[in-house]
Structures are given as structure tokens and as C-alpha cells.
């Protein structure tokens, strides 16, 4: 049995989030929680909260032993891009893209 949790529109680049997601994919939940708690990256906080939510969803289903959970999948997809403009010299402007992410964590019992 598996459970998942999704967070959308995270105001962080998917490229930065994927670094953290690749580290925790395939690990046991306790081990991943320890790694995320000590990681100095801002995306680790988001993925840690999402992992807590996925474990709570698994516990709510009632059929899963929470101590035996494994992170089956942790994927980061592109969200909508917020377009902003920065003024430059001589009346020009450069476009700035504020990227967002959609993160999905799936846990399953080993």
C-alpha cells in the first residue's frame, strides 16, 4: 500500500529542488528525515514538510506500518513561471523568470 502528498506552486526553482529530491529518493523515511533536517538548503524544509504529510496520509489509511515506510518516488515538476521585468539602461528592460515547482512524494511499505 502506498500514500502520497503533493505541494504545488512552491516559489523555488525546480532545478534547485531536484538536487534534494534525488538525495532522498529510495531511502527509508527515518533516514531521509535526518538528512533533510541537517541539510542547509531551503528546499529541504519544503520536502521535509511534504514527507511528514505523506507519512501522516499513510498513517490515516490505517493499513500501513509507519515504521517500515520507504520513499518510493520524489518528483519535482515545473510550475507556472512568473514573468517580471527589470529596468536596464537606455530605456530597455530585461525579463526575469521566477520559476515555481510542483513536488510529489510517494511512500510505500517495504
BADO-872705 format. One line per field, with one value per atom (N, C-alpha, C, CB): z, y, x; chain; residue in three letters. Coordinates in nm, 3 decimals, padded with zeros to 5 digits. Glycine has a CB too. Layout:
% BADO-872705
up = Z	...
north = Y	...
east = X	...
c = A	...
r = ALA	...
//
This chain:
% BADO-872705
up = 00.000	00.000	00.000	00.122	-00.066	-00.074	-00.045	-00.212	-00.010	00.016	-00.044	00.170	-00.081	-00.140	-00.090	-00.290	-00.108	-00.073	-00.183	00.068	-00.213	-00.322	-00.270	-00.445	-00.309	-00.284	-00.418	-00.176	-00.444	-00.572	-00.551	-00.647	-00.656	-00.660	-00.553	-00.643	-00.532	-00.440	-00.510	-00.398	-00.445	-00.509	-00.505	-00.441	-00.567	-00.579	-00.711	-00.460	-00.770	-00.900	-00.891	-00.951	-00.991	-00.990	-00.995	-01.108	-01.057	-01.064	-00.926	-01.153	-00.839	-00.702	-00.618	-00.636	-00.642	-00.565	-00.603	-00.585	-00.731	-00.777	-00.713	-00.928	-00.678	-00.611	-00.480	-00.585	-00.406	-00.277	-00.298	-00.193	-00.395	-00.422	-00.463	-00.532	-00.540	-00.582	-00.466	-00.688	-00.362	-00.246	-00.160	-00.161	-00.149	-00.058	-00.127	00.009	-00.258	-00.331	-00.302	-00.483	-00.264	-00.238	-00.096	-00.331	-00.012	00.126	00.219	00.175	00.335	00.438	00.495	00.551	00.548	00.592	00.707	00.635	00.804	00.918	00.872	01.022	00.781	00.729	00.650	00.641	00.569	00.489	00.578	00.388	00.683	00.775	00.842	00.882	00.882	00.942	00.845	00.993	00.720	00.619	00.593	00.488	00.579	00.547	00.661	00.511	00.784	00.900	00.907	01.028	00.865	00.875	00.747	00.913	00.640	00.511	00.512	00.397	00.465	00.470	00.358	00.469	00.268	00.155	00.193	00.035	00.134	00.168	00.121	00.106	00.011	-00.039	00.050	-00.176	00.136	00.227	00.326	00.302	00.365	00.458	00.392	00.503	00.266	00.193	00.176	00.056	00.136	00.113	00.244	00.040	00.352	00.483	00.529	00.587	00.513	00.549	00.464	00.535	00.338	00.248	00.285	00.103	00.327	00.370	00.498	00.394	00.589	00.710	00.673	00.804	00.574	00.529	00.465	00.432	00.386	00.321	00.425	00.221	00.529	00.636	00.711	00.735	00.735	00.802	00.716	00.832	00.584	00.494	00.499	00.350	00.505	00.514	00.646	00.501	00.752	00.883	00.888	00.994	00.818	00.816	00.745	00.748	00.645	00.576	00.669	00.454	00.768	00.873	00.844	00.903	00.720	00.687	00.679	00.555	00.693	00.670	00.803	00.575	00.816	00.932	00.905	00.960	00.983	00.957	00.975	01.051	01.060	01.086	00.968	01.211	00.877	00.765	00.632	00.754	00.636	00.513	00.437	00.543	00.306	00.214	00.116	00.139	00.080	-00.018	-00.156	-00.006	-00.216	-00.347	-00.458	-00.372	-00.448	-00.553	-00.493	-00.663	-00.541	-00.504	-00.632	-00.391	-00.689	-00.818	-00.805	-00.924	-00.886	-00.890	-01.034	-00.836	-01.056	-01.189	-01.196	-01.225	-01.317	-01.336	-01.306	-01.479	-01.236	-01.214	-01.308	-01.067	-01.289	-01.374	-01.349	-01.349	-01.452	-01.443	-01.432	-01.566	-01.327	-01.310	-01.386	-01.159	-01.478	-01.558	-01.497	-01.703	-01.473	-01.416	-01.505	-01.270	-01.493	-01.577	-01.490	-01.667	-01.534	-01.465	-01.558	-01.420	-01.513	-01.599	-01.620	-01.539	-01.740	-01.776	-01.834	-01.878	-01.877	-01.925	-02.061	-01.935	-02.092	-02.220	-02.250	-02.332	-02.148	-02.167	-02.197	-02.275	-02.187	-02.216	-02.090	-02.271	-02.108	-01.995	-02.023	-01.969	-01.920	-01.929	-01.854	-01.872	-01.910	-01.845	-01.740	-01.948	-01.625	-01.518	-01.502	-01.383	-01.499	-01.483	-01.342	-01.589	-01.266	-01.132	-01.144	-01.033	-01.132	-01.154	-01.028	-01.201	-01.048	-00.937	-00.961	-00.922	-00.857	-00.862	-00.810	-00.782	-00.861	-00.807	-00.758	-00.915	-00.628	-00.570	-00.525	-00.448	-00.558	-00.520	-00.448	-00.644	-00.332	-00.258	-00.240	-00.118	-00.277	-00.260	-00.169	-00.397	-00.067	00.026	00.018	00.171	00.041	00.042	00.150	-00.097	00.190	00.293	00.229	00.364	00.298	00.244	00.267	00.306
north = -00.118	00.000	00.124	00.000	00.227	00.348	00.470	00.361	00.578	00.706	00.815	00.729	00.926	01.034	01.168	01.028	01.267	01.405	01.494	01.444	01.602	01.692	01.835	01.675	01.913	02.057	02.126	02.101	02.228	02.297	02.442	02.287	02.501	02.644	02.683	02.728	02.600	02.634	02.737	02.506	02.848	02.955	02.928	03.089	02.818	02.781	02.710	02.691	02.730	02.671	02.519	02.723	02.451	02.305	02.247	02.253	02.318	02.270	02.260	02.363	02.356	02.353	02.246	02.489	02.226	02.128	01.984	02.149	01.962	01.826	01.772	01.825	01.859	01.815	01.746	01.935	01.803	01.746	01.622	01.850	01.627	01.513	01.390	01.549	01.410	01.296	01.233	01.341	01.311	01.256	01.166	01.369	01.201	01.124	01.012	01.217	01.011	00.908	00.769	00.937	00.675	00.538	00.512	00.502	00.613	00.596	00.564	00.725	00.513	00.492	00.629	00.397	00.638	00.767	00.826	00.752	00.743	00.795	00.851	00.685	00.779	00.823	00.953	00.713	00.963	01.084	01.203	01.061	01.181	01.290	01.346	01.242	01.257	01.302	01.382	01.184	01.335	01.407	01.546	01.327	01.552	01.679	01.779	01.655	01.728	01.817	01.889	01.739	01.823	01.881	01.949	01.775	01.939	01.994	02.146	01.931	02.220	02.366	02.431	02.422	02.356	02.413	02.446	02.317	02.552	02.597	02.498	02.734	02.429	02.332	02.211	02.287	02.185	02.071	02.088	02.054	02.210	02.236	02.200	02.385	02.237	02.209	02.058	02.279	01.989	01.844	01.770	01.791	01.819	01.756	01.767	01.820	01.885	01.902	01.814	02.048	01.802	01.718	01.571	01.739	01.530	01.392	01.362	01.366	01.458	01.442	01.425	01.564	01.503	01.492	01.357	01.604	01.306	01.176	01.064	01.149	01.073	00.972	00.980	00.993	01.101	01.117	01.060	01.266	01.080	01.022	00.870	01.071	00.813	00.668	00.616	00.627	00.690	00.650	00.659	00.738	00.757	00.775	00.660	00.908	00.601	00.487	00.368	00.449	00.357	00.257	00.121	00.242	00.088	-00.046	-00.055	-00.091	00.058	00.065	00.080	00.182	00.005	00.020	00.138	-00.111	00.245	00.370	00.353	00.481	00.260	00.239	00.173	00.155	00.112	00.040	00.114	-00.097	00.245	00.319	00.351	00.448	00.351	00.379	00.485	00.249	00.578	00.680	00.617	00.808	00.586	00.521	00.620	00.455	00.740	00.838	00.977	00.824	01.062	01.203	01.279	01.234	01.339	01.405	01.554	01.342	01.631	01.776	01.815	01.850	01.877	01.921	02.073	01.863	02.125	02.269	02.320	02.306	02.432	02.500	02.619	02.545	02.704	02.823	02.918	02.896	02.989	03.083	03.224	03.071	03.296	03.434	03.523	03.474	03.603	03.689	03.828	03.696	03.876	04.009	04.084	03.999	04.215	04.297	04.377	04.391	04.386	04.465	04.577	04.375	04.701	04.810	04.807	04.943	04.839	04.844	04.983	04.731	05.004	05.136	05.167	05.145	05.293	05.345	05.301	05.299	05.291	05.263	05.118	05.345	05.029	04.888	04.816	04.820	04.691	04.609	04.464	04.623	04.393	04.250	04.174	04.217	04.059	03.976	03.887	03.891	03.878	03.787	03.683	03.865	03.557	03.448	03.393	03.336	03.403	03.348	03.210	03.442	03.108	02.972	02.916	02.881	02.829	02.762	02.611	02.812	02.535	02.389	02.324	02.341	02.204	02.114	01.990	02.077	01.959	01.848	01.739	01.897	01.614	01.498	01.396	01.434	01.350	01.246	01.128	01.299	01.008	00.885	00.792	00.818	00.742	00.646	00.514	00.701	00.406	00.273	00.189	00.204	00.086	-00.004	-00.104	-00.077	-00.129	-00.225	-00.367	-00.202
east = 00.085	00.000	00.089	-00.096	00.044	00.124	00.037	00.190	00.105	00.038	00.124	00.015	00.060	00.138	00.090	00.131	00.176	00.144	00.200	00.203	00.127	00.164	00.160	00.069	00.260	00.257	00.281	00.365	00.202	00.210	00.249	00.076	00.303	00.337	00.439	00.212	00.539	00.648	00.736	00.731	00.764	00.839	00.990	00.809	01.028	01.168	01.188	01.213	01.303	01.333	01.334	01.468	01.275	01.276	01.417	01.196	01.508	01.646	01.709	01.729	01.678	01.730	01.661	01.713	01.532	01.457	01.495	01.307	01.527	01.560	01.687	01.575	01.780	01.902	01.867	01.997	01.776	01.736	01.650	01.660	01.560	01.471	01.551	01.370	01.657	01.739	01.814	01.839	01.845	01.915	01.827	01.970	01.698	01.612	01.534	01.514	01.530	01.455	01.513	01.457	01.428	01.470	01.517	01.579	01.522	01.570	01.451	01.644	01.485	01.384	01.344	01.436	01.223	01.170	01.252	01.024	01.292	01.369	01.503	01.391	01.567	01.697	01.683	01.760	01.580	01.558	01.524	01.446	01.447	01.413	01.538	01.314	01.628	01.753	01.838	01.832	01.845	01.922	01.863	01.926	01.731	01.665	01.674	01.521	01.673	01.679	01.813	01.654	01.920	02.054	02.101	02.151	02.023	02.064	02.048	01.982	02.150	02.144	02.064	02.282	02.004	01.932	01.788	01.934	01.734	01.599	01.493	01.573	01.517	01.421	01.406	01.461	01.504	01.496	01.382	01.628	01.353	01.243	01.109	01.242	01.093	00.969	00.950	00.970	01.055	01.044	01.025	01.169	01.084	01.067	00.921	01.161	00.861	00.721	00.631	00.679	00.665	00.587	00.600	00.631	00.717	00.739	00.660	00.889	00.654	00.574	00.426	00.592	00.380	00.242	00.215	00.210	00.309	00.290	00.284	00.405	00.366	00.364	00.230	00.483	00.180	00.051	-00.061	00.024	-00.053	-00.153	-00.149	-00.132	-00.029	-00.015	-00.072	00.132	-00.047	-00.097	-00.250	-00.036	-00.306	-00.451	-00.521	-00.486	-00.454	-00.514	-00.527	-00.430	-00.438	-00.452	-00.395	-00.591	-00.368	-00.320	-00.168	-00.380	-00.101	00.043	00.117	00.078	00.226	00.315	00.407	00.397	00.393	00.464	00.616	00.412	00.657	00.800	00.871	00.819	00.797	00.857	00.842	00.794	00.822	00.798	00.927	00.724	00.914	01.024	00.976	01.072	01.064	01.027	01.039	01.117	00.926	00.925	00.955	00.790	00.895	00.914	00.912	00.807	01.001	01.004	01.033	01.112	00.930	00.948	00.919	00.856	00.991	00.975	00.946	01.103	00.832	00.791	00.789	00.654	00.789	00.782	00.642	00.822	00.635	00.509	00.501	00.495	00.404	00.395	00.512	00.262	00.551	00.663	00.606	00.758	00.646	00.603	00.700	00.596	00.649	00.735	00.741	00.685	00.861	00.884	00.981	00.938	00.986	01.073	01.168	00.991	01.294	01.395	01.442	01.514	01.432	01.477	01.628	01.436	01.669	01.810	01.839	01.848	01.958	01.997	01.933	02.150	01.925	01.877	01.733	01.971	01.650	01.509	01.475	01.459	01.572	01.546	01.497	01.673	01.458	01.415	01.452	01.261	01.492	01.520	01.412	01.661	01.375	01.274	01.339	01.198	01.277	01.320	01.211	01.347	01.251	01.155	01.166	01.180	01.059	01.052	00.988	00.972	01.068	01.019	00.955	01.132	00.856	00.790	00.794	00.643	00.766	00.776	00.650	00.897	00.623	00.522	00.598	00.411	00.586	00.662	00.564	00.750	00.598	00.517	00.606	00.449	00.561	00.633	00.539	00.684	00.587	00.510	00.588	00.481	00.521	00.583	00.508	00.582	00.583	00.521	00.587	00.532	00.517	00.567	00.663	00.449	00.775	00.873	00.829	01.010
c = A	A	A	A	A	A	A	A	A	A	A	A	A	A	A	A	A	A	A	A	A	A	A	A	A	A	A	A	A	A	A	A	A	A	A	A	A	A	A	A	A	A	A	A	A	A	A	A	A	A	A	A	A	A	A	A	A	A	A	A	A	A	A	A	A	A	A	A	A	A	A	A	A	A	A	A	A	A	A	A	A	A	A	A	A	A	A	A	A	A	A	A	A	A	A	A	A	A	A	A	A	A	A	A	A	A	A	A	A	A	A	A	A	A	A	A	A	A	A	A	A	A	A	A	A	A	A	A	A	A	A	A	A	A	A	A	A	A	A	A	A	A	A	A	A	A	A	A	A	A	A	A	A	A	A	A	A	A	A	A	A	A	A	A	A	A	A	A	A	A	A	A	A	A	A	A	A	A	A	A	A	A	A	A	A	A	A	A	A	A	A	A	A	A	A	A	A	A	A	A	A	A	A	A	A	A	A	A	A	A	A	A	A	A	A	A	A	A	A	A	A	A	A	A	A	A	A	A	A	A	A	A	A	A	A	A	A	A	A	A	A	A	A	A	A	A	A	A	A	A	A	A	A	A	A	A	A	A	A	A	A	A	A	A	A	A	A	A	A	A	A	A	A	A	A	A	A	A	A	A	A	A	A	A	A	A	A	A	A	A	A	A	A	A	A	A	A	A	A	A	A	A	A	A	A	A	A	A	A	A	A	A	A	A	A	A	A	A	A	A	A	A	A	A	A	A	A	A	A	A	A	A	A	A	A	A	A	A	A	A	A	A	A	A	A	A	A	A	A	A	A	A	A	A	A	A	A	A	A	A	A	A	A	A	A	A	A	A	A	A	A	A	A	A	A	A	A	A	A	A	A	A	A	A	A	A	A	A	A	A	A	A	A	A	A	A	A	A	A	A	A	A	A	A	A	A	A	A	A	A	A	A	A	A	A	A	A	A	A	A	A	A	A	A	A	A	A	A	A	A	A	A	A	A	A	A	A	A	A	A
r = UNK	UNK	UNK	UNK	UNK	UNK	UNK	UNK	UNK	UNK	UNK	UNK	UNK	UNK	UNK	UNK	UNK	UNK	UNK	UNK	UNK	UNK	UNK	UNK	UNK	UNK	UNK	UNK	UNK	UNK	UNK	UNK	UNK	UNK	UNK	UNK	UNK	UNK	UNK	UNK	UNK	UNK	UNK	UNK	UNK	UNK	UNK	UNK	UNK	UNK	UNK	UNK	UNK	UNK	UNK	UNK	UNK	UNK	UNK	UNK	UNK	UNK	UNK	UNK	UNK	UNK	UNK	UNK	UNK	UNK	UNK	UNK	UNK	UNK	UNK	UNK	UNK	UNK	UNK	UNK	UNK	UNK	UNK	UNK	UNK	UNK	UNK	UNK	UNK	UNK	UNK	UNK	UNK	UNK	UNK	UNK	UNK	UNK	UNK	UNK	UNK	UNK	UNK	UNK	UNK	UNK	UNK	UNK	UNK	UNK	UNK	UNK	UNK	UNK	UNK	UNK	UNK	UNK	UNK	UNK	UNK	UNK	UNK	UNK	UNK	UNK	UNK	UNK	UNK	UNK	UNK	UNK	UNK	UNK	UNK	UNK	UNK	UNK	UNK	UNK	UNK	UNK	UNK	UNK	UNK	UNK	UNK	UNK	UNK	UNK	UNK	UNK	UNK	UNK	UNK	UNK	UNK	UNK	UNK	UNK	UNK	UNK	UNK	UNK	UNK	UNK	UNK	UNK	UNK	UNK	UNK	UNK	UNK	UNK	UNK	UNK	UNK	UNK	UNK	UNK	UNK	UNK	UNK	UNK	UNK	UNK	UNK	UNK	UNK	UNK	UNK	UNK	UNK	UNK	UNK	UNK	UNK	UNK	UNK	UNK	UNK	UNK	UNK	UNK	UNK	UNK	UNK	UNK	UNK	UNK	UNK	UNK	UNK	UNK	UNK	UNK	UNK	UNK	UNK	UNK	UNK	UNK	UNK	UNK	UNK	UNK	UNK	UNK	UNK	UNK	UNK	UNK	UNK	UNK	UNK	UNK	UNK	UNK	UNK	UNK	UNK	UNK	UNK	UNK	UNK	UNK	UNK	UNK	UNK	UNK	UNK	UNK	UNK	UNK	UNK	UNK	UNK	UNK	UNK	UNK	UNK	UNK	UNK	UNK	UNK	UNK	UNK	UNK	UNK	UNK	UNK	UNK	UNK	UNK	UNK	UNK	UNK	UNK	UNK	UNK	UNK	UNK	UNK	UNK	UNK	UNK	UNK	UNK	UNK	UNK	UNK	UNK	UNK	UNK	UNK	UNK	UNK	UNK	UNK	UNK	UNK	UNK	UNK	UNK	UNK	UNK	UNK	UNK	UNK	UNK	UNK	UNK	UNK	UNK	UNK	UNK	UNK	UNK	UNK	UNK	UNK	UNK	UNK	UNK	UNK	UNK	UNK	UNK	UNK	UNK	UNK	UNK	UNK	UNK	UNK	UNK	UNK	UNK	UNK	UNK	UNK	UNK	UNK	UNK	UNK	UNK	UNK	UNK	UNK	UNK	UNK	UNK	UNK	UNK	UNK	UNK	UNK	UNK	UNK	UNK	UNK	UNK	UNK	UNK	UNK	UNK	UNK	UNK	UNK	UNK	UNK	UNK	UNK	UNK	UNK	UNK	UNK	UNK	UNK	UNK	UNK	UNK	UNK	UNK	UNK	UNK	UNK	UNK	UNK	UNK	UNK	UNK	UNK	UNK	UNK	UNK	UNK	UNK	UNK	UNK	UNK	UNK	UNK	UNK	UNK	UNK	UNK	UNK	UNK	UNK	UNK	UNK	UNK	UNK	UNK	UNK	UNK	UNK	UNK	UNK	UNK	UNK	UNK	UNK	UNK	UNK	UNK	UNK	UNK	UNK	UNK	UNK	UNK	UNK	UNK	UNK	UNK	UNK	UNK	UNK
//
